[in-house]
């Protein structure tokens, strides 16, 4: 496969799923820890910084606490319904 031969790993990621929000949150944390305030000049620098950050976090992990409850999602849905009703 051309992608694999060129060092690109194709991944299928569903557009929705209960686990997706949590994985996006972890990605945001890694990106912030690795790249905030930095000015990478190559894609390889970005990759290296993200990998170093993940390795450091794995060496001394902090718990990831899921802060959203079912009520949070209910409120968001209600807000969306209210917006639709106004239009």
Biopython code that builds the backbone (N, CA, C, O; Angstrom):
import numpy as np
from Bio.PDB.StructureBuilder import StructureBuilder

atoms = [
    (1, "UNK", "N", (0.844, -1.176, 0.000)),
    (1, "UNK", "CA", (0.000, 0.000, 0.000)),
    (1, "UNK", "C", (0.894, 1.247, 0.000)),
    (1, "UNK", "O", (1.850, 1.332, 0.772)),
    (2, "UNK", "N", (0.580, 2.197, -0.860)),
    (2, "UNK", "CA", (1.404, 3.388, -1.047)),
    (2, "UNK", "C", (1.589, 4.155, 0.258)),
    (2, "UNK", "O", (2.702, 4.577, 0.571)),
    (3, "UNK", "N", (0.528, 4.339, 1.012)),
    (3, "UNK", "CA", (0.627, 5.110, 2.258)),
    (3, "UNK", "C", (1.652, 4.504, 3.208)),
    (3, "UNK", "O", (2.521, 5.211, 3.718)),
    (4, "UNK", "N", (1.557, 3.218, 3.444)),
    (4, "UNK", "CA", (2.481, 2.542, 4.371)),
    (4, "UNK", "C", (3.910, 2.602, 3.853)),
    (4, "UNK", "O", (4.847, 2.786, 4.631)),
    (5, "UNK", "N", (4.083, 2.450, 2.551)),
    (5, "UNK", "CA", (5.424, 2.526, 1.969)),
    (5, "UNK", "C", (6.065, 3.893, 2.176)),
    (5, "UNK", "O", (7.290, 4.011, 2.165)),
    (6, "UNK", "N", (5.260, 4.912, 2.362)),
    (6, "UNK", "CA", (5.755, 6.277, 2.550)),
    (6, "UNK", "C", (5.649, 6.742, 4.003)),
    (6, "UNK", "O", (5.691, 7.939, 4.288)),
    (7, "UNK", "N", (5.514, 5.784, 4.911)),
    (7, "UNK", "CA", (5.525, 6.109, 6.335)),
    (7, "UNK", "C", (4.247, 6.703, 6.880)),
    (7, "UNK", "O", (4.254, 7.333, 7.938)),
    (8, "UNK", "N", (3.149, 6.510, 6.169)),
    (8, "UNK", "CA", (1.863, 7.056, 6.614)),
    (8, "UNK", "C", (0.980, 5.888, 7.040)),
    (8, "UNK", "O", (0.726, 4.972, 6.258)),
    (9, "UNK", "N", (0.518, 5.928, 8.284)),
    (9, "UNK", "CA", (-0.328, 4.855, 8.805)),
    (9, "UNK", "C", (-1.789, 5.269, 8.672)),
    (9, "UNK", "O", (-2.236, 6.177, 9.372)),
    (10, "UNK", "N", (-2.539, 4.618, 7.787)),
    (10, "UNK", "CA", (-3.963, 4.958, 7.662)),
    (10, "UNK", "C", (-4.741, 4.416, 8.863)),
    (10, "UNK", "O", (-4.581, 3.255, 9.238)),
    (11, "UNK", "N", (-5.561, 5.241, 9.446)),
    (11, "UNK", "CA", (-6.384, 4.822, 10.572)),
    (11, "UNK", "C", (-7.835, 5.184, 10.284)),
    (11, "UNK", "O", (-8.127, 6.265, 9.773)),
    (12, "UNK", "N", (-8.718, 4.291, 10.609)),
    (12, "UNK", "CA", (-10.137, 4.587, 10.505)),
    (12, "UNK", "C", (-10.603, 5.090, 11.859)),
    (12, "UNK", "O", (-10.511, 4.384, 12.863)),
    (13, "UNK", "N", (-11.092, 6.288, 11.877)),
    (13, "UNK", "CA", (-11.640, 6.842, 13.109)),
    (13, "UNK", "C", (-13.095, 7.206, 12.855)),
    (13, "UNK", "O", (-13.372, 8.069, 12.022)),
    (14, "UNK", "N", (-14.018, 6.579, 13.543)),
    (14, "UNK", "CA", (-15.423, 6.935, 13.365)),
    (14, "UNK", "C", (-15.667, 8.402, 13.716)),
    (14, "UNK", "O", (-14.959, 8.982, 14.538)),
    (15, "UNK", "N", (-16.657, 8.977, 13.095)),
    (15, "UNK", "CA", (-16.981, 10.374, 13.355)),
    (15, "UNK", "C", (-17.694, 10.567, 14.680)),
    (15, "UNK", "O", (-17.764, 11.687, 15.185)),
    (16, "UNK", "N", (-18.212, 9.517, 15.238)),
    (16, "UNK", "CA", (-18.900, 9.635, 16.508)),
    (16, "UNK", "C", (-18.683, 8.410, 17.361)),
    (16, "UNK", "O", (-18.422, 7.320, 16.852)),
    (17, "UNK", "N", (-18.791, 8.592, 18.632)),
    (17, "UNK", "CA", (-18.655, 7.479, 19.557)),
    (17, "UNK", "C", (-18.412, 8.024, 20.951)),
    (17, "UNK", "O", (-17.855, 9.108, 21.124)),
    (18, "UNK", "N", (-18.842, 7.249, 21.947)),
    (18, "UNK", "CA", (-18.735, 7.728, 23.313)),
    (18, "UNK", "C", (-17.287, 7.949, 23.723)),
    (18, "UNK", "O", (-17.016, 8.794, 24.576)),
    (19, "UNK", "N", (-16.357, 7.216, 23.139)),
    (19, "UNK", "CA", (-14.946, 7.314, 23.511)),
    (19, "UNK", "C", (-14.239, 8.441, 22.791)),
    (19, "UNK", "O", (-13.147, 8.839, 23.196)),
    (20, "UNK", "N", (-14.845, 8.975, 21.712)),
    (20, "UNK", "CA", (-14.159, 9.945, 20.867)),
    (20, "UNK", "C", (-13.881, 11.251, 21.609)),
    (20, "UNK", "O", (-12.796, 11.815, 21.469)),
    (21, "UNK", "N", (-14.823, 11.731, 22.382)),
    (21, "UNK", "CA", (-14.625, 12.979, 23.097)),
    (21, "UNK", "C", (-13.458, 12.867, 24.076)),
    (21, "UNK", "O", (-12.679, 13.808, 24.226)),
    (22, "UNK", "N", (-13.338, 11.716, 24.741)),
    (22, "UNK", "CA", (-12.248, 11.533, 25.683)),
    (22, "UNK", "C", (-10.904, 11.487, 24.958)),
    (22, "UNK", "O", (-9.932, 12.075, 25.432)),
    (23, "UNK", "N", (-10.833, 10.802, 23.823)),
    (23, "UNK", "CA", (-9.567, 10.724, 23.100)),
    (23, "UNK", "C", (-9.179, 12.095, 22.564)),
    (23, "UNK", "O", (-7.996, 12.436, 22.531)),
    (24, "UNK", "N", (-10.168, 12.885, 22.142)),
    (24, "UNK", "CA", (-9.868, 14.241, 21.687)),
    (24, "UNK", "C", (-9.345, 15.084, 22.843)),
    (24, "UNK", "O", (-8.453, 15.911, 22.652)),
    (25, "UNK", "N", (-9.885, 14.885, 24.024)),
    (25, "UNK", "CA", (-9.411, 15.629, 25.195)),
    (25, "UNK", "C", (-7.961, 15.303, 25.501)),
    (25, "UNK", "O", (-7.168, 16.196, 25.799)),
    (26, "UNK", "N", (-7.616, 14.033, 25.429)),
    (26, "UNK", "CA", (-6.233, 13.630, 25.688)),
    (26, "UNK", "C", (-5.313, 14.200, 24.624)),
    (26, "UNK", "O", (-4.213, 14.656, 24.939)),
    (27, "UNK", "N", (-5.743, 14.182, 23.367)),
    (27, "UNK", "CA", (-4.940, 14.767, 22.291)),
    (27, "UNK", "C", (-4.715, 16.261, 22.533)),
    (27, "UNK", "O", (-3.616, 16.771, 22.319)),
    (28, "UNK", "N", (-5.758, 16.952, 22.978)),
    (28, "UNK", "CA", (-5.634, 18.386, 23.266)),
    (28, "UNK", "C", (-4.613, 18.632, 24.366)),
    (28, "UNK", "O", (-3.808, 19.559, 24.276)),
    (29, "UNK", "N", (-4.643, 17.806, 25.402)),
    (29, "UNK", "CA", (-3.696, 17.946, 26.516)),
    (29, "UNK", "C", (-2.275, 17.732, 26.016)),
    (29, "UNK", "O", (-1.383, 18.524, 26.319)),
    (30, "UNK", "N", (-2.057, 16.662, 25.249)),
    (30, "UNK", "CA", (-0.713, 16.395, 24.721)),
    (30, "UNK", "C", (-0.227, 17.537, 23.837)),
    (30, "UNK", "O", (0.920, 17.971, 23.944)),
    (31, "UNK", "N", (-1.106, 18.020, 22.963)),
    (31, "UNK", "CA", (-0.715, 19.112, 22.068)),
    (31, "UNK", "C", (-0.343, 20.351, 22.873)),
    (31, "UNK", "O", (0.667, 20.998, 22.597)),
    (32, "UNK", "N", (-1.153, 20.674, 23.858)),
    (32, "UNK", "CA", (-0.885, 21.870, 24.666)),
    (32, "UNK", "C", (0.435, 21.732, 25.410)),
    (32, "UNK", "O", (1.243, 22.661, 25.427)),
    (33, "UNK", "N", (0.656, 20.566, 26.028)),
    (33, "UNK", "CA", (1.892, 20.370, 26.790)),
    (33, "UNK", "C", (3.121, 20.381, 25.885)),
    (33, "UNK", "O", (4.182, 20.859, 26.287)),
    (34, "UNK", "N", (2.990, 19.864, 24.681)),
    (34, "UNK", "CA", (4.146, 19.739, 23.793)),
    (34, "UNK", "C", (4.426, 21.002, 22.998)),
    (34, "UNK", "O", (5.586, 21.332, 22.751)),
    (35, "UNK", "N", (3.380, 21.713, 22.593)),
    (35, "UNK", "CA", (3.576, 22.746, 21.581)),
    (35, "UNK", "C", (3.276, 24.174, 22.013)),
    (35, "UNK", "O", (3.685, 25.107, 21.321)),
    (36, "UNK", "N", (2.586, 24.384, 23.115)),
    (36, "UNK", "CA", (2.275, 25.755, 23.517)),
    (36, "UNK", "C", (3.557, 26.561, 23.721)),
    (36, "UNK", "O", (4.455, 26.146, 24.454)),
    (37, "UNK", "N", (3.628, 27.702, 23.072)),
    (37, "UNK", "CA", (4.776, 28.586, 23.200)),
    (37, "UNK", "C", (5.962, 28.189, 22.333)),
    (37, "UNK", "O", (6.975, 28.889, 22.312)),
    (38, "UNK", "N", (5.850, 27.080, 21.621)),
    (38, "UNK", "CA", (6.937, 26.608, 20.768)),
    (38, "UNK", "C", (6.699, 27.055, 19.327)),
    (38, "UNK", "O", (5.577, 27.381, 18.940)),
    (39, "UNK", "N", (7.752, 27.062, 18.562)),
    (39, "UNK", "CA", (7.662, 27.442, 17.153)),
    (39, "UNK", "C", (8.432, 26.423, 16.324)),
    (39, "UNK", "O", (9.560, 26.686, 15.906)),
    (40, "UNK", "N", (7.824, 25.256, 16.082)),
    (40, "UNK", "CA", (8.524, 24.219, 15.329)),
    (40, "UNK", "C", (8.795, 24.675, 13.898)),
    (40, "UNK", "O", (8.015, 25.423, 13.309)),
    (41, "UNK", "N", (9.898, 24.216, 13.363)),
    (41, "UNK", "CA", (10.261, 24.584, 11.991)),
    (41, "UNK", "C", (10.140, 23.424, 11.020)),
    (41, "UNK", "O", (10.227, 23.611, 9.806)),
    (42, "UNK", "N", (9.937, 22.212, 11.560)),
    (42, "UNK", "CA", (9.769, 21.040, 10.695)),
    (42, "UNK", "C", (8.684, 20.134, 11.274)),
    (42, "UNK", "O", (8.422, 20.154, 12.477)),
    (43, "UNK", "N", (8.064, 19.348, 10.412)),
    (43, "UNK", "CA", (7.099, 18.372, 10.917)),
    (43, "UNK", "C", (7.747, 17.385, 11.893)),
    (43, "UNK", "O", (7.108, 16.956, 12.854)),
    (44, "UNK", "N", (8.991, 17.031, 11.656)),
    (44, "UNK", "CA", (9.674, 16.084, 12.532)),
    (44, "UNK", "C", (9.807, 16.638, 13.945)),
    (44, "UNK", "O", (9.726, 15.880, 14.911)),
    (45, "UNK", "N", (10.010, 17.952, 14.083)),
    (45, "UNK", "CA", (10.068, 18.556, 15.425)),
    (45, "UNK", "C", (8.751, 18.361, 16.147)),
    (45, "UNK", "O", (8.738, 18.031, 17.333)),
    (46, "UNK", "N", (7.652, 18.558, 15.454)),
    (46, "UNK", "CA", (6.330, 18.377, 16.064)),
    (46, "UNK", "C", (6.173, 16.933, 16.537)),
    (46, "UNK", "O", (5.745, 16.681, 17.663)),
    (47, "UNK", "N", (6.525, 15.993, 15.665)),
    (47, "UNK", "CA", (6.423, 14.572, 16.013)),
    (47, "UNK", "C", (7.279, 14.260, 17.228)),
    (47, "UNK", "O", (6.826, 13.604, 18.165)),
    (48, "UNK", "N", (8.524, 14.735, 17.207)),
    (48, "UNK", "CA", (9.443, 14.464, 18.322)),
    (48, "UNK", "C", (8.921, 15.039, 19.631)),
    (48, "UNK", "O", (8.966, 14.372, 20.665)),
    (49, "UNK", "N", (8.424, 16.278, 19.595)),
    (49, "UNK", "CA", (7.936, 16.924, 20.820)),
    (49, "UNK", "C", (6.709, 16.199, 21.363)),
    (49, "UNK", "O", (6.588, 16.009, 22.574)),
    (50, "UNK", "N", (5.799, 15.793, 20.478)),
    (50, "UNK", "CA", (4.616, 15.062, 20.927)),
    (50, "UNK", "C", (5.007, 13.717, 21.535)),
    (50, "UNK", "O", (4.473, 13.323, 22.572)),
    (51, "UNK", "N", (5.948, 13.005, 20.883)),
    (51, "UNK", "CA", (6.390, 11.717, 21.415)),
    (51, "UNK", "C", (7.085, 11.882, 22.764)),
    (51, "UNK", "O", (6.848, 11.094, 23.680)),
    (52, "UNK", "N", (7.937, 12.891, 22.895)),
    (52, "UNK", "CA", (8.626, 13.135, 24.167)),
    (52, "UNK", "C", (7.631, 13.465, 25.272)),
    (52, "UNK", "O", (7.777, 13.013, 26.407)),
    (53, "UNK", "N", (6.627, 14.251, 24.929)),
    (53, "UNK", "CA", (5.611, 14.615, 25.909)),
    (53, "UNK", "C", (4.830, 13.379, 26.361)),
    (53, "UNK", "O", (4.595, 13.194, 27.555)),
    (54, "UNK", "N", (4.431, 12.536, 25.409)),
    (54, "UNK", "CA", (3.694, 11.316, 25.752)),
    (54, "UNK", "C", (4.559, 10.382, 26.596)),
    (54, "UNK", "O", (4.075, 9.789, 27.560)),
    (55, "UNK", "N", (5.836, 10.251, 26.237)),
    (55, "UNK", "CA", (6.736, 9.396, 27.018)),
    (55, "UNK", "C", (6.897, 9.924, 28.440)),
    (55, "UNK", "O", (6.909, 9.148, 29.395)),
    (56, "UNK", "N", (7.020, 11.243, 28.583)),
    (56, "UNK", "CA", (7.131, 11.839, 29.917)),
    (56, "UNK", "C", (5.879, 11.640, 30.741)),
    (56, "UNK", "O", (5.955, 11.361, 31.938)),
    (57, "UNK", "N", (4.724, 11.783, 30.106)),
    (57, "UNK", "CA", (3.456, 11.600, 30.805)),
    (57, "UNK", "C", (3.298, 10.137, 31.214)),
    (57, "UNK", "O", (2.822, 9.846, 32.311)),
    (58, "UNK", "N", (3.701, 9.212, 30.328)),
    (58, "UNK", "CA", (3.617, 7.783, 30.652)),
    (58, "UNK", "C", (4.566, 7.405, 31.777)),
    (58, "UNK", "O", (4.262, 6.517, 32.573)),
    (59, "UNK", "N", (5.721, 8.077, 31.851)),
    (59, "UNK", "CA", (6.691, 7.768, 32.909)),
    (59, "UNK", "C", (6.177, 8.202, 34.283)),
    (59, "UNK", "O", (6.476, 7.569, 35.295)),
    (60, "UNK", "N", (5.405, 9.280, 34.304)),
    (60, "UNK", "CA", (4.858, 9.796, 35.560)),
    (60, "UNK", "C", (3.408, 10.212, 35.303)),
    (60, "UNK", "O", (3.098, 11.402, 35.259)),
    (61, "UNK", "N", (2.522, 9.224, 35.134)),
    (61, "UNK", "CA", (1.159, 9.550, 34.708)),
    (61, "UNK", "C", (0.347, 10.285, 35.768)),
    (61, "UNK", "O", (0.500, 10.081, 36.972)),
    (62, "UNK", "N", (-0.510, 11.135, 35.264)),
    (62, "UNK", "CA", (-1.502, 11.789, 36.107)),
    (62, "UNK", "C", (-2.859, 11.252, 35.657)),
    (62, "UNK", "O", (-3.047, 10.969, 34.474)),
    (63, "UNK", "N", (-3.790, 11.111, 36.568)),
    (63, "UNK", "CA", (-5.083, 10.554, 36.175)),
    (63, "UNK", "C", (-5.846, 11.509, 35.268)),
    (63, "UNK", "O", (-5.786, 12.727, 35.430)),
    (64, "UNK", "N", (-6.556, 10.939, 34.322)),
    (64, "UNK", "CA", (-7.461, 11.717, 33.484)),
    (64, "UNK", "C", (-8.835, 11.598, 34.103)),
    (64, "UNK", "O", (-9.373, 10.497, 34.219)),
    (65, "UNK", "N", (-9.405, 12.713, 34.499)),
    (65, "UNK", "CA", (-10.705, 12.705, 35.160)),
    (65, "UNK", "C", (-11.750, 13.211, 34.178)),
    (65, "UNK", "O", (-11.678, 14.347, 33.709)),
    (66, "UNK", "N", (-12.703, 12.375, 33.877)),
    (66, "UNK", "CA", (-13.794, 12.748, 32.984)),
    (66, "UNK", "C", (-14.772, 13.590, 33.779)),
    (66, "UNK", "O", (-15.391, 13.101, 34.723)),
    (67, "UNK", "N", (-14.915, 14.860, 33.403)),
    (67, "UNK", "CA", (-15.694, 15.801, 34.200)),
    (67, "UNK", "C", (-17.130, 15.964, 33.714)),
    (67, "UNK", "O", (-17.944, 16.587, 34.396)),
    (68, "UNK", "N", (-17.448, 15.422, 32.561)),
    (68, "UNK", "CA", (-18.782, 15.644, 32.023)),
    (68, "UNK", "C", (-19.733, 14.555, 32.486)),
    (68, "UNK", "O", (-19.383, 13.375, 32.524)),
    (69, "UNK", "N", (-20.927, 14.968, 32.832)),
    (69, "UNK", "CA", (-21.948, 14.018, 33.272)),
    (69, "UNK", "C", (-23.043, 13.955, 32.224)),
    (69, "UNK", "O", (-23.058, 14.740, 31.276)),
    (70, "UNK", "N", (-23.929, 13.043, 32.399)),
    (70, "UNK", "CA", (-25.063, 12.949, 31.496)),
    (70, "UNK", "C", (-25.858, 14.238, 31.469)),
    (70, "UNK", "O", (-26.399, 14.622, 30.432)),
    (71, "UNK", "N", (-25.931, 14.909, 32.616)),
    (71, "UNK", "CA", (-26.682, 16.175, 32.687)),
    (71, "UNK", "C", (-26.066, 17.229, 31.771)),
    (71, "UNK", "O", (-26.788, 18.033, 31.181)),
    (72, "UNK", "N", (-24.736, 17.233, 31.646)),
    (72, "UNK", "CA", (-24.057, 18.181, 30.756)),
    (72, "UNK", "C", (-24.588, 18.021, 29.336)),
    (72, "UNK", "O", (-24.905, 19.011, 28.676)),
    (73, "UNK", "N", (-24.687, 16.777, 28.863)),
    (73, "UNK", "CA", (-25.131, 16.539, 27.503)),
    (73, "UNK", "C", (-26.608, 16.871, 27.335)),
    (73, "UNK", "O", (-27.027, 17.354, 26.283)),
    (74, "UNK", "N", (-27.395, 16.610, 28.379)),
    (74, "UNK", "CA", (-28.808, 16.982, 28.324)),
    (74, "UNK", "C", (-28.965, 18.488, 28.197)),
    (74, "UNK", "O", (-29.795, 18.959, 27.420)),
    (75, "UNK", "N", (-28.177, 19.252, 28.951)),
    (75, "UNK", "CA", (-28.243, 20.711, 28.889)),
    (75, "UNK", "C", (-27.837, 21.215, 27.506)),
    (75, "UNK", "O", (-28.458, 22.129, 26.965)),
    (76, "UNK", "N", (-26.792, 20.614, 26.938)),
    (76, "UNK", "CA", (-26.361, 21.019, 25.598)),
    (76, "UNK", "C", (-27.454, 20.759, 24.578)),
    (76, "UNK", "O", (-27.695, 21.589, 23.703)),
    (77, "UNK", "N", (-28.122, 19.607, 24.681)),
    (77, "UNK", "CA", (-29.186, 19.275, 23.747)),
    (77, "UNK", "C", (-30.342, 20.268, 23.900)),
    (77, "UNK", "O", (-30.912, 20.720, 22.907)),
    (78, "UNK", "N", (-30.684, 20.604, 25.145)),
    (78, "UNK", "CA", (-31.766, 21.552, 25.394)),
    (78, "UNK", "C", (-31.422, 22.928, 24.826)),
    (78, "UNK", "O", (-32.283, 23.598, 24.255)),
    (79, "UNK", "N", (-30.174, 23.348, 24.979)),
    (79, "UNK", "CA", (-29.748, 24.638, 24.423)),
    (79, "UNK", "C", (-29.900, 24.646, 22.910)),
    (79, "UNK", "O", (-30.342, 25.637, 22.329)),
    (80, "UNK", "N", (-29.532, 23.535, 22.271)),
    (80, "UNK", "CA", (-29.672, 23.435, 20.816)),
    (80, "UNK", "C", (-31.125, 23.496, 20.397)),
    (80, "UNK", "O", (-31.460, 24.133, 19.398)),
    (81, "UNK", "N", (-31.999, 22.833, 21.156)),
    (81, "UNK", "CA", (-33.429, 22.853, 20.848)),
    (81, "UNK", "C", (-33.985, 24.264, 21.000)),
    (81, "UNK", "O", (-34.809, 24.697, 20.195)),
    (82, "UNK", "N", (-33.538, 24.984, 22.028)),
    (82, "UNK", "CA", (-34.011, 26.358, 22.233)),
    (82, "UNK", "C", (-33.584, 27.252, 21.087)),
    (82, "UNK", "O", (-34.359, 28.098, 20.640)),
    (83, "UNK", "N", (-32.377, 27.081, 20.610)),
    (83, "UNK", "CA", (-31.886, 27.878, 19.477)),
    (83, "UNK", "C", (-32.714, 27.592, 18.235)),
    (83, "UNK", "O", (-33.080, 28.514, 17.506)),
    (84, "UNK", "N", (-33.014, 26.311, 17.988)),
    (84, "UNK", "CA", (-33.812, 25.952, 16.812)),
    (84, "UNK", "C", (-35.208, 26.528, 16.918)),
    (84, "UNK", "O", (-35.774, 26.966, 15.916)),
    (85, "UNK", "N", (-35.780, 26.536, 18.131)),
    (85, "UNK", "CA", (-37.129, 27.064, 18.320)),
    (85, "UNK", "C", (-37.195, 28.560, 18.035)),
    (85, "UNK", "O", (-38.226, 29.058, 17.581)),
    (86, "UNK", "N", (-36.105, 29.283, 18.295)),
    (86, "UNK", "CA", (-36.080, 30.729, 18.086)),
    (86, "UNK", "C", (-36.010, 31.099, 16.612)),
    (86, "UNK", "O", (-36.406, 32.201, 16.231)),
    (87, "UNK", "N", (-35.514, 30.200, 15.786)),
    (87, "UNK", "CA", (-35.379, 30.517, 14.353)),
    (87, "UNK", "C", (-36.600, 30.167, 13.573)),
    (87, "UNK", "O", (-36.638, 30.373, 12.360)),
]
sb = StructureBuilder()
sb.init_structure("model")
sb.init_model(0)
sb.init_chain("A")
sb.init_seg("    ")
for serial, (resi, resn, name, xyz) in enumerate(atoms, 1):
    if name == "N":
        sb.init_residue(resn, " ", resi, " ")
    sb.init_atom(name, np.array(xyz, "f"), 0.0, 1.0, " ", f" {name:<3s}", serial, name[0])
structure = sb.get_structure()
